[in-house]
């Protein structure tokens, strides 16, 4: 995504970026996915060079052949100003961890490490984090090859470590998908929502697709939205957003073929002292929308919003944002 920043925000982000670069970062190298994580557990690392000059660092790269060939450096996250995040909220307040545009350093104080159990199952765990009395631990796991090699399975555990009730606990995640940029310099994607539990973005040139899928049997997302307009103030990252659909943040007349973010949020209720909540979701990468939905068993039948999105694909204003 191409983002505009005021000078003070650019300076602040630059200072934070230097802090983050000094932290522990890692790359998990599968045959279908190449995943880079910062010290804070968000996608995009800055300590390992990418495979080509067009991709100087690694966010999330995809090899549709499943042979681990990332020589072209096509990346879903890193073009322009990279943006992927997760956020945690307590009693209406929230913090977020991301790299790239909103590089926050290690917001929650997690330790991110390679915890892969074996050569065929790749895993990274961000543990020991906290926010306003809530402990934060999460892992991302995927298969090196074969079935499940295009699915990043996230497991999140939040626990009240205080002696009082923590009210209105929430969590969210999101990404700015830019999978076509290194292919044809196009930051726009066709963005669609199938249900509260599933939304996705497809590159017009590559057809490559990234989706966020809720896999929790206990919690249904309270916010599932495609966001345009909140990038300068971080409002798309609030876990208290409850929108369902194309939410523009007051940002103009935007169709669903745009340079937008995909977001999913869960409001998890109140946690008593010592109480724990477990949440699961997937980031899915595939060669087409059909492949993505099939791999996670996404709900059948497009919603009205999804059908509207398909009808509008390609009809949106094809505006180009200035790259910073």
N, C-alpha and C positions, 0 to 999 in steps of 0.2 A: 504494500500500500504506500502511496505517496502521501506524506503528511506535512502539514504546515505547523511550524512552531514559532512562538515568540522567542526572542533572543535569550531571555532568562531561562526558559524551559530547556532550550538547547544546551546551555551552559551547565545546567543542573544535571541533565541526562548524561552529558559527557563526563562529568566528575564521577557519577555513579557507575558509568561504564568502566572506568578505570578500576574501580573497586571490584566490580564483578569479574573483570578479566583476570584479576589476581587470584580468584577463588578456584575451587575444584570444579572442573568441567569435564565432560566426557562425551564420547561418541559410541553408540551401539551400532555395529555393522552387520546387518542382515543381508540376505540375498534379494529381498524385495524392498526393504526399507533401510535407510541410513538415517539414524536419529541423533541429533546433537542436543545436548542439554546444558544449560548454564548451572552455576553453583546453586541457584535458587530453585532448580527443578523445572523451569520453563524452557520451551524449545528455543534453540539457537545458542550455540557455543561460540566463543571467540578465541579459544586457545588452540584449536586444531585447524589447519588450513584445509579448505575444501578441495575437491579433486580437480577443479579447473579455475582459471582466472576469473570466470564469470561468477563463481560461487566461492568467495574468499573465506567463508565460514559455513558451518553446516546447521541447518534447521531440521528439515524433513525432506529427504530425497527418495525417489521412487524408481525402481527398475521393473518395468512391466514384464520383462522376460524372466525374472526371478533368478538371475545369474550373478547378481551383485555388481553389475557394471554401472557405475555412477560417473563415468568419464565426461559426460556432457554437463554435469553439474546442475541439472534442472532441479529447482527447490521450491517447495510449496510455501515456505515461510520467509526465506531470507531476502528476496528482491526488495528494492526500495528501502524502506525502513521496516525491518522485521518486526512482527507483532504476533505473539501468542501469550496467553496468560492463564493463571488461575487466581481466584480471589476467595477470601474468607471473611464472613461478617458475623458480628456479635452485637445484638441490641441496636441495630440500625447503623452501626459503624462498620467500615470494612477496609481491609488492606489487600493489595494484590502483588503478585510476583510475575514479572515478565522481562523479556530481553528485547533488544532492538529499540524500537521507538520509545517505549516507556521503560527503559532499563531501570529497574528499581533497586539494583543490588540484591542482597539477600534479605528481603523484607521480613520473612518469618524466622530467619536464623536456622534454616534447615541445613543438614549435611546430606549432599547428594552423592551417591556412590553406586558403582556397578555391583549389583547383587545377583547377577545371572546365576541360576542354579546349575546350569550345565551348558554344553556347547550348542545345543539346539534351541534352548529357551533363553532369550535375552531379557534382562530386567535392570532397571535402575530404581533406587529407592531414595526418596527425600524424607529424612526423619529428624526428629528432635526439634521441630518447629513449634512456635506458639504465637497466639494472638489474643490479647485481652482475656487470659485465663483459659484459653482453648488450646490444647496440644494438637499439632498437625503432623500427620505422617501419611505419605502416599507413595505408591509405586506405579510404574508403567512397565508392562510386560508384553512381548511379542515373540513369535516364533521366527527362528532364523530363516527357515525356508518352508515351502509347502503350505498346508492349511493353517490359516491364522497368521501368516507372515506379513499380511497387509493390515493387520488390526493392532492398534496400540490400546491395550486393555489397562485402564486406570482403576486402581483401588485406593480409596481415600478413607482414612480413619480420623475422626475428630473426637476429642475427649475433654470433658469439663474437669480441669485439675484444681478448681477452687472449692471452697466450702459453701458456696452459694449458687443459686440457679443462674445459669446464663440464658438470657432470653433471646429469642428470634435469631438462632444460629442459621447461617446461610453459606452457600458455596456456589461458585460459578466458574466457567471456563469458556474460552473462545479463541478464535484465530482469524487472522486476515489471510485468506488463501490467494496466492499469486503464482499458481503453477505454470501459467503460460508466458511469463515475462521473459525468461531466458530463451524461450522458443520463438516468440514473435513480438516481444516488447509490449504485451497487452496485460495491463493490471486488472482488467475486469473479468468477472466470472458470472456464470448463470447460477443464481442462488435460489434455492427452493426449500420449502418446508413440507414434510409429509405428515407430521403429527407433532404433538408435544414432545415425543420421544426421539425425533429424528429430523435433522436438516442437513443440507449438503450444498456444495459449490462445485461446479464443473467448468473446466477450461474450454473455451469455444474452439480453440485450435487443436489441443491435444486430446480432448474429451476426458482427461484425467480428472478424477473426482475425489474430494475429501469430504467426509461426513462426521458429524458428532451424533452419537447414539446413546441414549440412556439405557443402561442395562440393569439398573437397580429394580428389584421386585418390590421394594418397600417404598421408594420415593418416586413420584412423578415430577418432572421439572415444572416449576412455577413460572419460568420464563424461557421461551424458545423463540429467538428473534434474530433477524438480519438487520444489522445496524449501520446507518450512514449518518454522520454528523457529529458524533461524540468523541472523535479521535483526539481533539485538542485538549479535552478536559478529563478524559478517562471515564466518562459516564457510561460507556458501553460495558465497563468491567464491574459495575455494581451487581452483587449477588441478589439485590433486592428488586431488580427489574422484573416485572411480571408480564411483559408484553408477549404476545403470541402473534408473530407475523413480521411484516416489513416495517421496522421501527426506525424512523429517520432522525430522531433527536432534534427536530426542528430544522432539519437540513435540506430544504428544497424539494423539488419535484424529481424523485428518483424512482426509476423502474428497477426490476430485480436483476437486470443485467448491468452490474455496477462493480465498483471497487469497494466492497462492503466487508463487514466482519460477520462471522457465524458465532452465535453465543447460546449457551444453555445455563440456566440457573436453577438452584434448588433452595427453597426455604424449608429448613429442617425442624423448626419448632424450638421448644425450650429444652435445655439439658440440665438435669439435676446434678448435684455434686457427684463426680465419679462416672457419670453416664457417658456412654460412647455411642457414636453414630457411624455407620459404615455406608459408603456410597460408591457405586461403580458406574463407569461409563467408558465408551470406546471412541477413539479417533480412528476412522476407517479410510484407507487409501486404496483406490482401485482404478482400473483403466477406463471405466464407464460408470454412469450412475446405476445401471442395472447390476453390475458386478458388485458395487459397494453395498447396495441394499440387500442383495442376496447373501452376502457374506455374513451379515449380522442378523438376518431375518427381520428386517425393518417392517413396520406395520404395512399391511396391504392397503392399496387405494390411496390416491393422492387427495389431500384436502382441497377445499376451495382455493386456499392460498396457493397450494402447489400447482393447481391447474392454471390459476391466474398467472403464476410465475412462468410456466411453460409458454403460455400465450404471449407473454411480454418479452420473452427472451429475444434479444437482438434489437428490441424496439426502444430500449432505454437510451437516454442521452449519452452518446459516446464521448463524454468529455474526458480530457486527459488532465490529470492533476500535475502540477509542477513538482518535479523531483527535488528533494532536498538532500 
